[in-house]
């Protein structure tokens, strides 16, 4: 499963990516997880099954949801606490729930 | 009449011009010449008659009025108005007249009975009767000033020989020498230290002494010693004194003096004030009665202070209101003096005899000889009520009319309580309200506080007093009091309403009037709407360092002040060549500047400096603690703690502890049990009732991690203690909120119990908990993941940096954005450190064009980060950060 993360510059989310990858490995899940900046999303979204936004780019949610809807990709914002605490496990589960 | 007195009287009667020989006098009186001659010589030795050498020797009365038996001396005048002092005055006279040079005497009596003054009277008397020369010295010395420093004391008393010790650069006279031919008054003689006693006894017994440092020469001085003490003469030190002091004069306390004398003392003090102010003072009979009856434990000294305060208050009014008379009435009295009126009834008969019933007012004249008289004054008795009426009229005009009352009762009360406080200052209020009502209100407040478990503020007390006074007036005038919302109030505030009903009953009993039920509604509002702030102006203690040698103290204080970026600590150097007295002067000066009611901490190195604390404490009347060792860490610790507002005791204990426990401290910290880093404090009066309940409520209604957050109940009964406990918690961990009905610390976020109980505050509290917890967890996870920087440090720095941006932009990031921003900037710094290329910001140029100001501001606030972590944050990076602020308010 491919999970795309998006934040301001794709910088802070990359830490979360590491954590989510760890969590996925533990689960025995084969997942491709990567992070990009908000402006890059349109170049990556076609490869993604789920798009998650960092809380600081919450303001892009409407715009991104539109993009996602046309492709049947669920889009949502990561819980601030999980994001702030780099809780990869929770965010991974959140992504899986969205996909279902 | 004794023979001696007969001879003396005969000479006096003959007048100073008539000189007679012994044989002439013997013949005239029919006495033997030998006896007359011996008596005359004795009289001459006592200084009561003059002698002209020759053959035969002629004797004659002294010139002028300065004879004991002719003129009235100061002591005689005193005896006239102070009958209780007559025996003491006789004792004093005897002590002065005792040949050859008077007798040493000891004056006993409570604080403030006038011991120093009496000693002065003794001196005056000795001059009056010619026993002492007109210019004979009267030297006063307070033994307590030097009680801790016997060496200094001895050198003060007996003088110093040049070179006796370092700094003794010339011969110096002691007080004993300065008092030669006069009287030396030693106050608080029980504080004379043991080392000083022996030398002093020798001087008392033999009249000889040596200056400090002198070995061979013995000096003599003729000094009559008068001592005074408040102590029990049975105490051990005094016993050794008593053997040497034949004359003990015990001055009676103010109570022992009786009302009649108290009256004349009171009027005398008023007269002194009149003299000082240069104008006539009128004192209402009630005020006089209060002064005669109030509890005055510190005797005449206190009476004097209280009268001076009263006159000052009346004078201020006189000046500001441009009255044509300086009138002292009950409203001008300090509160504790006013309470004297309650005791008047116990002394009614006696008072009537002394001050009469026909006078409304007493008048004292500013002239020195002035007399006071009772006088009728028509215009003064009603003025209190006039003022009250005026005030009430004002208040009615300000929105207390009956019609308006019907609108919004809560609003009315809020403005009433707050408004009263703003419009009328405290002093004013006390002046316009009947003392009787103030007293009643105090009782009500005590009762209500106990029942409601809450402390009512001063403004409620005044508000209530004014309200009750108003209600009383209204009722007396037959006006109705209506409270249209009484049912609403009763249902909403059941507990307060029940208490208010009790209070109404108390008022009814006190003013002997029936009150309408609506009144309870009003009182309820007073109890409910009091959002009292318990915080007082927090006073900090002063820190003063004094050490021997030049520059030592200054150096330590400089380091401290620079490290703490302050000018808080102060230094005085004591170069070896400087006299410690002049340093004491300096120390007193600095102590006056920096000392507060909270006190002064003195750090000194050795010697006489150790005694400074007590002297400063006495001179300035602030608590002083002395730390008899000083090093830079001591000064830093003392200053740091003092600036944080710790109490004198706390700072003293901590600083003294430095040297003792410095080594043990480290292992101790390691075994310290885990304390959650965050806390919410719930405070109530008992710390067990509502605080515990609140704690449980919060625990059950909030989401939180109990490894990180703990609820702490706090007891409020002792406010000072509550505050210091709060400070202690504050040092150990972060206090997110205080839940209490009182503002304990303005720096902390605060919710009232009501807000928590009705759930209004929950969302706010939850959000802060989330943020703080997220922040703490971020610290941990960042620590694990960041490669180039320390997670904890960078997060704290970023937080500070973002905080400054928020402040400068007046744009506070919402929770989500803030967490994102923290994380983003932390990662940014880490990546820059690692040399990772920045991400380009699309359409950077136009974006920057539009947001020039924001860019430069954020750029500027990022500087500290760039400097500390030695990274260069690119324009593109700044643009991303700008977005947090731009889109903060455009949340989805």
Interface residues (C-beta under 8 A of the other chain):
Chain A: X7 X8 X9 X10 X11 X12 X14 X15 X18 X19 X37 X39 X54 X55 X56 X57 X58 X59 X60 X61 X62 X77 X80 X81 X83 X84 X85 X86 X87
Chain B: X770 X773 X774 X775 X777 X778 X780 X781 X782 X785 X815 X816 X817 X819 X820 X821 X822 X823 X824 X826 X827 X828 X831 X838 X839 X841 X842 X876 X877 X880 X883 X884 X887 X890 X891 X892
